[in-house]
Amino acid sequence: MYMSTTITTVLNSINDVQAYESLRAQREAIMVSEGFQQWRSELNVSRSYVEPEGAIRAKQLNSQYDFSTSSPKSPIFNFLKLKGIWS
């Protein structure tokens, strides 16, 4: 039973790698095609897209350390202040 599960897992991994390689090859073929290049230039599409979620999360984390106001921003400090432990 264990051996067949291991073999199945290995075969699935091989299939996943082959599928990934196939997708990568298709993507590369599309990226170098003349039609795609023209589409990109007409719509001014950039390759340098960055997911903004990381910057938003970093701003939220950094706002916890903004001591310009009298009340702390961190939820744990707010909790301690409510309990009278932090002043």
JOFEN-V329253 format. One record per run of one state. SS is the DSSP state (helix for helix, strand for strand, loop for the rest). FROM is the first residue (numbers start at 1). TO is the last residue. If there is no record, write none. Layout:
ss | from | to
SS | FROM | TO
SS | FROM | TO
This chain:
ss | from | to
loop | 1 | 1
helix | 2 | 32
loop | 33 | 33
helix | 34 | 43
loop | 44 | 52
helix | 53 | 63
loop | 64 | 74
helix | 75 | 82
loop | 83 | 87
